[in-house]
Amino acid sequence: MEMKKRISLELRNRTPAEVAELVVDNCRSTDGEVEGLTDDFKELEFLSMVNVGLSSLAKLPSLPKLRKLELSDNNISGALETLSEKCPNLTYLNLSGNKIKELSNVEALQNLKSLRSLDLFNCEITTLEEYRESVFELLPQVTYLDGFDQEDNEAPDSEAEDEGEDDDDDEDD
């Protein structure tokens, strides 16, 4: 199913401004671009576009309230500066399974001052020597990389997998 069609179906008689969460996983982007999303999605806080064939974020609209963005299993290789321009309040970004190869590709995320969790699992960049140290150094605002902090402690609430309980004082080993 095409991305535009899927987005209009997901609206379910709501206006884009009423939507806070949008999941369009496994639909198709016809040209590797974001399609069907507009600046009208002002209230969007969570957006998931997993495995939709994206190779570019150039057409991502301005989403000022977006905090969580799932982009795993696409063909994105760089040009991530769009994210800091269009989604300045991102706290969680999943780019696992994309074509990100070099530190210079993630450097653009330095302007995402609220970014706390970044996932690059299954990207070529993870094979670089000193990968984790380098990313933490490059992006000091990030607390969790690929689900773990600098001391290899697991992120406390993997909301995507769990029920979304907010257990801030959960001290697992």
C-alpha positions as CSV (number, residue, x, y, z in Angstrom):
1,M,0.0,0.0,0.0
2,E,1.3,3.5,-0.8
3,M,2.3,5.7,2.0
4,K,-0.1,8.5,1.1
5,K,-3.1,6.1,1.1
6,R,-2.0,4.5,4.3
7,I,-1.7,7.9,6.1
8,S,-5.2,8.9,4.9
9,L,-6.5,5.6,6.2
10,E,-4.8,6.0,9.6
11,L,-6.5,9.4,10.0
12,R,-9.8,7.6,10.5
13,N,-11.9,10.8,10.0
14,R,-9.6,12.9,12.1
15,T,-7.8,16.0,10.8
16,P,-4.0,15.8,10.8
17,A,-3.9,18.3,13.6
18,E,-5.8,15.8,15.9
19,V,-3.3,13.0,15.4
20,A,-0.6,12.6,18.1
21,E,0.6,9.1,17.0
22,L,1.0,7.7,13.5
23,V,2.2,4.3,12.5
24,V,2.6,3.6,8.8
25,D,5.1,0.6,9.1
26,N,5.5,-1.6,6.0
27,C,3.7,0.5,3.5
28,R,5.6,1.8,0.4
29,S,7.2,5.1,-0.4
30,T,7.1,5.3,-4.2
31,D,10.2,7.4,-4.6
32,G,12.1,6.9,-1.3
33,E,10.7,10.1,0.1
34,V,8.2,10.8,2.9
35,E,4.8,11.1,1.2
36,G,1.4,12.3,2.5
37,L,2.7,13.9,5.7
38,T,2.2,17.6,5.9
39,D,2.9,20.5,8.2
40,D,-0.8,20.1,9.4
41,F,0.4,17.2,11.7
42,K,1.3,19.8,14.3
43,E,0.4,17.6,17.3
44,L,2.3,14.5,16.2
45,E,4.4,13.2,19.0
46,F,5.2,9.7,17.8
47,L,5.8,8.7,14.2
48,S,6.7,5.2,13.0
49,M,7.8,4.6,9.4
50,V,9.5,1.2,9.7
51,N,10.4,-0.6,6.5
52,V,8.8,1.8,4.1
53,G,11.7,2.1,1.6
54,L,12.8,5.6,2.6
55,S,16.1,6.8,1.3
56,S,15.7,10.5,2.1
57,L,14.1,12.6,4.8
58,A,14.1,15.7,2.6
59,K,10.3,15.9,2.3
60,L,9.7,15.4,6.0
61,P,7.3,18.2,7.1
62,S,7.9,20.4,10.1
63,L,6.8,18.3,13.2
64,P,7.6,20.6,16.2
65,K,6.1,18.3,18.8
66,L,7.5,15.0,17.5
67,R,9.5,13.3,20.3
68,K,9.8,9.7,19.0
69,L,10.7,8.7,15.5
70,E,11.0,5.1,14.3
71,L,12.8,4.8,11.0
72,S,14.3,1.4,11.2
73,D,14.8,-0.9,8.2
74,N,14.9,1.8,5.5
75,N,17.7,2.9,3.1
76,I,18.6,6.2,4.8
77,S,22.3,6.9,4.5
78,G,22.7,10.5,5.6
79,A,21.3,14.0,5.3
80,L,20.0,13.8,8.8
81,E,20.3,17.6,9.3
82,T,16.6,17.6,8.2
83,L,15.7,16.1,11.5
84,S,17.1,19.0,13.6
85,E,15.3,21.5,11.3
86,K,11.9,19.7,11.2
87,C,11.8,17.8,14.4
88,P,13.8,19.9,16.9
89,N,12.3,18.2,20.0
90,L,13.1,14.6,19.2
91,T,14.1,12.6,22.3
92,Y,14.1,9.1,20.7
93,L,15.4,8.2,17.2
94,N,15.6,4.7,15.8
95,L,17.7,4.4,12.6
96,S,18.6,0.7,13.0
97,G,18.9,-1.3,9.9
98,N,19.7,1.8,7.7
99,K,22.7,2.6,5.5
100,I,24.5,4.8,7.9
101,K,28.2,4.1,7.6
102,E,30.2,7.0,9.0
103,L,30.3,9.3,12.0
104,S,29.9,12.2,9.7
105,N,26.4,10.9,8.9
106,V,25.3,11.2,12.6
107,E,27.1,14.5,13.2
108,A,24.0,16.3,11.9
109,L,22.2,15.0,15.0
110,Q,24.3,17.4,17.2
111,N,21.6,20.0,16.9
112,L,19.0,17.7,18.4
113,K,19.5,19.0,21.9
114,S,16.7,16.9,23.4
115,L,17.9,13.6,21.8
116,R,18.4,11.1,24.6
117,S,18.1,7.7,22.8
118,L,19.6,6.8,19.5
119,D,19.5,3.4,17.9
120,L,21.9,2.6,15.1
121,F,21.8,-1.2,15.5
122,N,22.4,-3.1,12.3
123,C,23.9,-0.1,10.5
124,E,27.4,-0.3,9.0
125,I,28.6,2.4,11.4
126,T,28.5,-0.1,14.3
127,T,31.4,-1.9,12.8
128,L,33.7,1.1,13.2
129,E,36.4,0.9,15.8
130,E,35.5,2.8,19.0
131,Y,32.0,3.2,17.5
132,R,30.2,3.7,20.8
133,E,32.8,6.0,22.4
134,S,32.8,8.1,19.2
135,V,29.1,8.5,19.0
136,F,28.8,9.4,22.7
137,E,31.6,11.9,22.3
138,L,30.0,13.4,19.1
139,L,26.5,13.5,20.7
140,P,27.0,14.3,24.4
141,Q,23.2,14.8,24.8
142,V,22.5,11.1,24.0
143,T,22.2,8.9,27.1
144,Y,21.3,5.7,25.3
145,L,22.9,4.3,22.2
146,D,21.4,1.1,20.8
147,G,19.5,0.7,24.1
148,F,22.5,1.0,26.4
149,D,24.2,3.9,28.2
150,Q,28.0,4.5,28.2
151,E,28.4,2.1,31.2
152,D,26.5,-0.6,29.3
153,N,23.4,-0.2,31.5
154,E,20.2,-1.0,29.6
155,A,17.7,1.8,28.9
156,P,15.1,1.7,31.7
157,D,12.0,1.9,29.6
158,S,12.0,0.4,26.2
159,E,8.5,1.7,25.6
160,A,8.3,0.2,22.1
161,E,8.7,-3.3,23.4
162,D,7.1,-3.1,26.8
163,E,3.7,-1.8,27.9
164,G,5.2,1.7,28.3
165,E,5.4,1.7,32.1
166,D,7.3,4.7,33.4
167,D,9.5,3.1,36.0
168,D,12.2,5.8,36.6
169,D,13.6,4.1,39.7
170,D,13.9,0.7,38.1
171,E,17.5,-0.4,38.7
172,D,18.1,-3.5,36.7
173,D,21.6,-5.1,36.3
